[in-house]
Amino acid sequence: MNEIFDPLTLILLGLAVFILFKLRSVLGKRTGNERPPFDPYSKPEQPKGQANGQDNVIPLPNQTAQPQPEPVGEPGPGGNMVIDKVAPAGSALNSALKQILSVDRSFEPEPFLEGARAAYEMIVMAFADGDKKALKSLLSRDVYEGFVAAIEDREKRGETIESTFVGIDKAEIVEAALKGSTAQVTVKIHSQLISATRDKDGEVVDGDPSKVSEVIDIWTFARDTSSRDPNWKLVATESAE
């Protein structure tokens, strides 16, 4: 039994404890929350709500930056068929969409609508959340200033909006125009939304937190077709009665 208290044994035991303590102090201990090892070939994780690493700007499908702009001219037979699917041949809308296609060969109405639906949801929710940063890159300057004024007015009153986006029932192009190099496309959107505004005391002053409401909005998106920037921005809003 006396061997347990041998001085050499005690010295070695104390040295081992000291080394273990130093290793733990330098290396730390695992908690399960450590960052994974850096992988230079992995795609960077995007913050929630950010699209394509462009500060929430939503590039509408098939609106990718082109190395060189397509020459201006009449759309080919394939382009005409694409336009005829969404606007009756001979109509003013059909003619306007073909004008846009003549200066932007990558424009396609159906993929455009997909992007417009995505942008609509993001803008509606960003406004409800008071997310000015998300809105800034999605809206034209005038529309952005209007949204910000509404948000700040709401904040001054101490009001908050609770909003749940249910979905979009229908989205259709109702108007289009080419003004110089700027293409404008107006979309009528039928959506479903649960929304309620509460005052600073938490009382509901507008809307209903338990009711799904049908909302019809008419939004106009625009893009400079001479720019390498493929993104469209919201330039006008209107609520349909």
C-alpha positions in Angstrom: 0.0 0.0 0.0 2.9 2.4 0.7 3.8 2.2 -3.0 0.7 4.4 -3.7 2.3 7.3 -1.9 5.7 6.8 -3.5 7.1 10.4 -4.2 8.0 9.6 -7.8 4.5 8.4 -8.5 3.0 11.5 -7.0 5.3 13.7 -9.0 4.4 11.9 -12.3 0.6 12.1 -11.4 0.9 15.8 -10.8 2.8 16.4 -14.0 0.1 14.5 -16.0 -2.7 16.6 -14.4 -0.8 19.8 -15.2 -0.3 18.8 -18.9 -4.0 17.8 -19.3 -5.0 21.2 -17.8 -2.8 23.1 -20.2 -4.1 21.2 -23.2 -7.7 21.9 -22.3 -6.9 25.6 -21.7 -5.3 25.9 -25.1 -7.5 23.7 -27.2 -10.8 24.3 -25.3 -13.5 21.7 -25.2 -16.2 20.7 -27.8 -19.7 21.9 -27.1 -21.3 20.8 -30.3 -21.7 24.4 -31.6 -18.3 24.7 -33.3 -18.0 26.0 -36.8 -17.4 23.3 -39.4 -13.9 23.2 -41.0 -13.5 25.8 -43.8 -14.2 24.4 -47.3 -12.9 26.6 -50.0 -15.0 24.8 -52.6 -18.4 25.0 -50.9 -20.9 27.7 -51.8 -21.1 30.5 -49.2 -24.2 30.3 -47.1 -26.7 33.0 -48.0 -28.6 34.9 -45.3 -32.3 34.1 -45.1 -34.2 36.1 -47.7 -31.2 37.0 -49.8 -31.2 35.9 -53.4 -28.1 35.2 -55.4 -25.8 37.2 -53.2 -27.1 40.5 -54.7 -28.5 42.2 -51.5 -32.0 40.6 -52.0 -32.3 41.7 -55.7 -34.3 39.0 -57.4 -33.1 38.3 -60.9 -36.2 37.1 -62.7 -35.6 33.6 -64.3 -33.7 33.7 -67.6 -32.7 37.3 -66.9 -29.0 36.6 -66.5 -26.3 39.1 -67.5 -25.3 38.7 -71.1 -21.7 39.1 -72.3 -22.9 41.2 -75.2 -26.3 42.7 -75.8 -28.4 41.0 -78.6 -28.8 43.1 -81.7 -32.1 45.1 -81.9 -34.6 43.6 -84.4 -37.9 41.9 -84.7 -38.3 38.7 -82.6 -38.1 35.4 -84.5 -40.9 33.0 -84.9 -40.1 31.3 -81.6 -40.3 34.6 -79.8 -43.6 35.4 -81.4 -45.1 32.1 -80.3 -43.9 32.7 -76.7 -45.6 36.1 -76.6 -48.8 34.8 -78.3 -49.3 32.4 -75.3 -49.8 35.2 -72.9 -51.3 38.0 -75.0 -53.7 37.6 -78.0 -52.1 38.2 -81.4 -52.8 41.7 -82.6 -53.5 43.1 -79.2 -51.7 46.2 -77.8 -50.2 44.0 -75.0 -48.9 41.5 -77.6 -47.3 44.3 -79.6 -45.7 45.9 -76.5 -44.2 42.6 -75.3 -42.7 42.0 -78.7 -41.1 45.4 -78.6 -39.5 44.4 -75.3 -38.4 41.1 -76.8 -36.9 42.9 -79.7 -34.4 44.7 -77.5 -34.0 41.9 -74.9 -33.9 38.5 -76.5 -33.7 36.8 -73.1 -37.2 38.1 -72.1 -39.8 35.4 -71.6 -43.2 36.2 -70.1 -43.8 33.0 -68.2 -40.4 32.9 -66.4 -40.8 36.6 -65.8 -44.0 36.0 -64.0 -42.3 33.3 -61.8 -39.8 35.9 -60.7 -42.5 38.6 -60.2 -44.4 36.2 -57.9 -41.2 35.6 -55.8 -40.5 39.3 -55.7 -44.0 40.1 -54.6 -43.9 37.7 -51.6 -40.5 39.1 -50.6 -41.6 42.7 -50.8 -44.9 42.1 -48.9 -43.1 40.3 -46.1 -40.2 42.8 -45.9 -42.7 45.7 -45.6 -44.6 43.9 -42.8 -41.3 43.2 -41.0 -40.0 46.8 -41.6 -37.0 45.4 -43.4 -35.7 48.5 -45.2 -32.5 46.9 -46.3 -34.4 44.1 -48.2 -36.7 46.6 -49.8 -34.0 49.1 -51.0 -32.6 46.8 -53.6 -36.0 45.6 -54.9 -37.8 49.0 -55.3 -37.2 52.1 -57.4 -36.2 55.2 -55.4 -39.7 56.7 -55.4 -41.4 53.5 -54.3 -38.8 52.8 -51.7 -39.2 56.3 -50.1 -43.0 55.7 -49.9 -42.5 52.3 -48.3 -40.0 53.7 -45.8 -42.3 56.6 -44.9 -45.1 54.2 -44.2 -42.8 52.0 -42.0 -41.5 54.9 -40.0 -45.0 56.3 -39.5 -46.1 52.9 -38.2 -43.1 52.8 -35.9 -43.8 56.2 -34.5 -47.2 55.0 -33.5 -45.7 52.0 -31.9 -47.6 49.7 -34.2 -46.5 46.3 -35.5 -47.8 44.1 -38.3 -48.2 40.3 -38.0 -48.3 38.9 -41.5 -48.5 35.3 -42.9 -48.1 34.9 -46.6 -50.5 32.1 -47.7 -49.8 32.1 -51.4 -50.6 33.5 -54.9 -53.6 32.2 -56.7 -52.9 34.0 -60.0 -50.5 36.3 -61.6 -50.9 37.7 -65.1 -49.3 40.4 -67.3 -51.9 43.1 -68.0 -49.8 45.8 -69.6 -46.3 46.5 -71.0 -44.4 49.3 -72.6 -40.9 50.1 -73.9 -40.0 53.7 -73.1 -36.6 54.4 -74.6 -34.4 51.5 -73.3 -36.6 51.0 -70.2 -39.0 48.0 -70.3 -42.0 48.2 -68.1 -44.3 45.2 -67.4 -47.4 45.5 -65.2 -48.6 42.4 -63.4 -52.0 41.8 -61.7 -51.5 39.5 -58.7 -54.2 37.7 -56.7 -52.8 36.6 -53.4 -54.0 35.3 -50.0 -52.6 36.9 -46.8 -53.2 36.8 -43.1 -52.4 40.2 -41.7 -53.1 42.1 -38.5 -51.8 45.5 -37.2 -51.4 45.8 -33.4 -50.9 49.0 -31.4 -48.3 49.5 -28.8 -50.5 47.7 -26.2 -50.9 44.7 -28.5 -54.5 45.4 -29.4 -55.6 44.7 -33.0 -56.4 47.9 -34.8 -56.5 46.6 -38.4 -56.9 43.3 -40.1 -57.7 39.9 -38.5 -54.9 37.5 -37.2 -57.2 34.5 -37.8 -58.7 35.4 -41.2 -57.2 34.7 -44.7 -57.9 37.7 -46.9 -57.8 37.9 -50.7 -55.7 40.7 -52.0 -55.4 42.0 -55.5 -52.5 44.2 -56.4 -51.3 45.7 -59.7 -47.6 46.1 -59.7 -45.3 47.5 -62.4 -41.7 46.3 -62.7 -39.1 48.0 -64.9 -35.6 47.3 -66.2 -33.1 49.2 -68.3 -32.5 46.9 -71.2 -29.3 48.6 -72.2 -27.8 47.8 -68.7 -25.9 44.6 -67.9 -27.9 44.5 -64.7 -30.5 41.7 -65.3 -32.7 42.7 -62.4 -36.2 44.3 -62.4 -37.4 46.7 -59.8 -40.8 47.6 -58.6 -41.6 51.1 -59.9 -45.4 51.5 -59.2 -48.1 49.8 -57.0 -51.8 49.9 -57.1 -54.5 48.1 -55.2 -57.4 46.8 -57.2 -60.8 47.3 -55.7 
